[in-house]
């Protein structure tokens, strides 16, 4: 028994951890590494307290015996990592602007799918990029922003952020696209309604057999998502993206994600940016 085990409020055995790993893989396709045991404990211990359950085994038994329980959503949300920021991996937004300059000439509506929306920083960064490129507060464009975690989607819809997150952008962008709070809201900023109008939020599990969406998309942002899935699951997902992309559409992935295992479908065209092969 480790020192961590001795100081834990709840007993959390290797067998408990394996049961959690199996459950989250079956539910959301997420593959948890051995190194995530402490993270799993700290996040799920809150659920045990909330449900007034004294052991992990009892909590897991409760989930398995109630396949339609709302607790499954809480379980999944707890184990979903949501690290994001405005204009994260900024080179992607520069590449997107270059792409828009090429594909936007025919006047069709630009459609973008951001499928790891988290708390909204990424889709709002995309909305700002569209407004800046088209020099319009109402560009002919639409963003579908989805996530598995319903909690973060609620925060994204609100569009309210602490100033320490917003202030990483230029003063001009803050002035153009945010409303600073006053009084009880001092220290926070809300995105302007024009940005919110460009975005539709929807809960989507990328592991579902079908998605309630229609393409084609000029760009799909699937950044820092595939690191949680094994290679067969990644391939299945990437195969389903392909028919949703325009022939000249771009797929953006995270800085540590590479698509060499689907080289028959995608070819690189920039730093962690891909297009359909052929």
C-alpha positions in Angstrom: 0.0 0.0 0.0 1.4 3.4 -1.0 1.5 6.5 1.2 -1.2 8.0 -1.1 -3.5 5.1 -0.2 -2.9 5.6 3.5 -4.0 9.2 3.4 -7.0 8.8 1.1 -10.5 9.4 2.4 -11.8 6.4 0.4 -10.0 3.1 -0.4 -9.2 3.0 -4.1 -7.6 -0.3 -5.3 -6.0 -1.1 -8.6 -9.1 -3.2 -9.3 -11.3 -0.1 -8.7 -9.1 1.8 -11.1 -9.4 -0.9 -13.8 -13.2 -0.9 -13.4 -13.2 2.9 -13.9 -11.0 2.6 -17.0 -13.3 0.0 -18.5 -16.4 2.0 -17.8 -15.1 5.3 -19.3 -13.7 3.5 -22.3 -17.1 1.8 -23.0 -19.0 5.0 -22.3 -16.8 7.6 -24.1 -13.9 5.8 -25.8 -11.4 7.4 -23.5 -8.3 5.4 -22.7 -6.9 6.3 -19.3 -3.1 5.7 -18.8 -1.7 4.1 -15.7 -0.4 7.5 -14.6 -4.0 8.9 -14.3 -4.9 6.9 -11.2 -4.5 9.8 -8.8 -6.4 12.1 -11.1 -9.2 9.6 -11.3 -9.4 9.3 -7.5 -9.5 13.0 -6.9 -12.2 13.7 -9.4 -14.4 10.7 -8.6 -14.1 11.1 -4.8 -16.2 14.2 -5.2 -18.9 12.1 -6.8 -18.8 9.7 -3.9 -19.3 12.5 -1.4 -22.1 14.0 -3.5 -23.9 10.7 -3.6 -23.1 9.8 0.0 -21.4 6.6 -1.0 -18.6 5.2 1.1 -16.7 3.0 -1.4 -15.7 3.1 -5.0 -17.0 -0.4 -5.5 -20.4 0.7 -4.4 -20.3 3.7 -6.6 -19.3 1.7 -9.7 -21.9 -1.0 -8.8 -24.6 1.7 -8.7 -23.6 3.0 -12.1 -23.6 -0.5 -13.7 -27.0 -1.3 -12.2 -28.5 2.0 -13.5 -27.4 2.4 -17.2 -29.7 5.4 -17.7 -28.8 7.2 -14.5 -28.0 10.9 -14.7 -24.9 10.0 -12.7 -23.3 8.6 -15.8 -23.1 12.1 -17.2 -21.5 13.4 -14.0 -19.1 10.4 -14.1 -18.1 11.2 -17.7 -17.8 15.0 -17.1 -15.6 14.4 -14.1 -13.1 12.4 -16.2 -13.0 14.7 -19.2 -10.1 17.1 -19.2 -10.9 20.6 -20.4 -7.7 22.6 -20.8 -8.2 25.5 -23.2 -7.5 29.2 -23.8 -8.2 31.9 -26.4 -6.2 31.5 -29.6 -4.4 28.5 -28.2 -1.8 27.2 -30.8 -2.2 30.6 -32.6 -0.6 29.4 -35.9 -3.8 27.5 -36.6 -5.8 30.6 -36.8 -3.3 32.2 -39.2 -3.6 29.1 -41.4 -7.4 29.3 -41.2 -7.3 32.9 -42.4 -5.2 31.9 -45.4 -7.6 29.1 -46.1 -10.6 31.4 -45.9 -9.0 33.8 -48.4 -8.9 30.9 -50.9 -12.2 29.2 -50.3 -14.4 32.2 -49.5 -14.2 33.7 -52.9 -17.3 31.9 -54.3 -19.5 33.4 -51.6 -20.7 30.1 -50.0 -21.4 30.1 -46.3 -18.3 29.1 -44.4 -19.0 26.3 -42.0 -16.6 25.2 -39.2 -17.0 22.4 -36.7 -15.2 22.8 -33.4 -15.7 19.4 -31.7 -13.9 20.0 -28.4 -15.5 23.3 -27.5 -14.9 23.0 -23.8 -15.7 26.3 -22.0 -15.9 28.2 -25.3 -12.5 29.9 -25.8 -11.8 28.0 -29.0 -15.1 28.5 -30.8 -15.1 32.2 -29.8 -11.5 32.5 -31.1 -12.9 31.0 -34.4 -15.7 33.5 -34.4 -13.3 36.4 -33.9 -11.1 35.0 -36.7 -14.1 34.9 -39.1 -15.1 38.5 -38.2 -11.6 39.8 -38.7 -11.1 38.0 -42.0 -14.5 39.2 -43.5 -14.3 42.6 -41.7 -17.9 42.1 -40.7 -19.8 41.6 -37.4 -22.1 39.3 -39.3 -20.0 37.2 -41.8 -21.7 34.6 -44.0 -20.4 31.8 -41.7 -21.5 29.4 -38.9 -19.7 27.5 -36.2 -20.9 24.3 -34.7 -19.3 23.9 -31.3 -19.7 20.5 -29.6 -18.4 18.7 -26.6 -19.2 15.6 -24.5 -19.2 17.5 -21.2 -22.5 19.3 -20.6 -21.1 21.4 -17.8 -18.5 23.1 -19.9 -21.0 23.7 -22.7 -23.2 25.6 -20.3 -20.2 27.9 -19.5 -19.5 28.3 -23.2 -23.0 29.4 -23.9 -22.8 32.1 -21.1 -19.6 33.5 -22.6 -18.4 35.1 -19.4 -14.7 34.9 -18.6 -12.3 36.2 -15.9 -10.2 39.1 -17.1 -7.0 37.1 -16.6 -8.1 34.8 -19.4 -9.2 37.6 -21.7 -6.2 39.9 -21.1 -3.9 37.5 -23.0 -5.4 38.9 -26.2 -4.6 42.3 -27.6 -6.3 45.4 -26.2 -7.9 46.0 -29.6 -9.5 42.5 -29.6 -10.8 42.9 -26.1 -12.4 46.3 -27.0 -14.0 44.9 -30.2 -15.3 41.6 -28.9 -15.9 41.8 -25.2 -17.9 43.8 -22.7 -16.2 44.4 -19.4 -18.2 43.8 -16.3 -18.8 46.4 -13.6 -20.0 46.3 -10.0 -20.6 42.7 -9.0 -19.2 41.6 -12.4 -16.0 43.5 -12.1 -13.0 41.4 -13.1 -15.1 39.5 -15.7 -15.9 40.1 -19.4 -18.7 38.8 -21.6 -18.3 38.1 -25.3 -20.4 40.4 -27.5 -23.7 39.0 -28.8 -22.4 39.2 -32.4 -19.9 36.4 -31.5 -22.5 34.3 -29.8 -24.8 34.5 -32.9 -22.2 32.8 -35.0 -22.1 29.7 -32.8 -24.5 26.8 -32.2 -23.6 24.6 -29.2 -24.5 21.0 -29.1 -23.5 17.9 -27.0 -22.0 15.3 -29.2 -20.2 12.1 -28.2 -17.6 11.5 -30.9 -17.8 7.8 -30.2 -21.5 7.6 -31.2 -22.2 5.5 -34.3 -23.8 8.6 -35.9 -23.7 12.3 -35.3 -26.7 14.6 -35.6 -24.9 17.0 -38.0 -24.5 17.6 -41.7 -21.6 18.9 -43.7 -19.8 19.9 -45.6 -17.4 21.8 -43.3 -14.6 24.1 -44.6 -12.7 23.3 -41.4 -12.9 20.8 -38.6 -11.1 21.6 -35.4 -10.4 18.4 -33.4 -7.6 19.5 -31.2 -6.2 17.6 -28.2 -9.0 15.1 -28.4 -7.4 12.0 -30.0 -4.7 11.8 -27.3 -7.4 10.2 -25.1 -8.3 7.5 -27.6 -6.5 4.4 -28.8 -5.5 4.1 -32.4 -8.4 1.9 -33.6 -10.9 4.4 -32.0 -9.0 7.3 -33.6 -9.2 5.8 -37.0 -12.9 5.1 -36.7 -13.4 8.8 -35.8 -11.2 10.1 -38.5 -12.9 8.0 -41.1 -16.2 9.6 -40.1 -14.8 13.1 -40.4 -13.7 12.6 -44.0 -17.2 12.8 -45.7 -18.1 15.8 -43.6 -15.2 17.9 -45.0 -15.4 19.8 -48.2 -13.0 18.5 -50.9 -10.6 21.3 -50.0 -11.5 21.4 -46.3 -8.9 21.4 -43.5 -8.7 19.2 -40.4 -6.8 20.8 -37.4 -5.5 18.6 -34.7 -3.5 19.2 -31.5 0.3 19.9 -31.3 1.1 16.3 -30.1 -1.3 14.5 -32.5 -0.2 13.1 -35.8 -2.2 11.2 -38.4 0.4 8.9 -39.9 -1.8 5.9 -39.1 -4.5 7.3 -41.5 -2.1 8.4 -44.3 -4.5 6.7 -46.7 -7.1 9.3 -45.9 -5.3 12.5 -44.9 -2.2 14.3 -46.0 -0.4 17.0 -44.0 -0.5 20.6 -45.3 0.9 22.5 -42.4 1.9 22.2 -38.8 -0.7 19.7 -37.4 -3.1 20.6 -40.2 -4.4 18.0 -42.8 -6.5 17.8 -45.9 -8.1 14.9 -47.6 -5.7 12.8 -49.7 -6.3 13.0 -53.4 
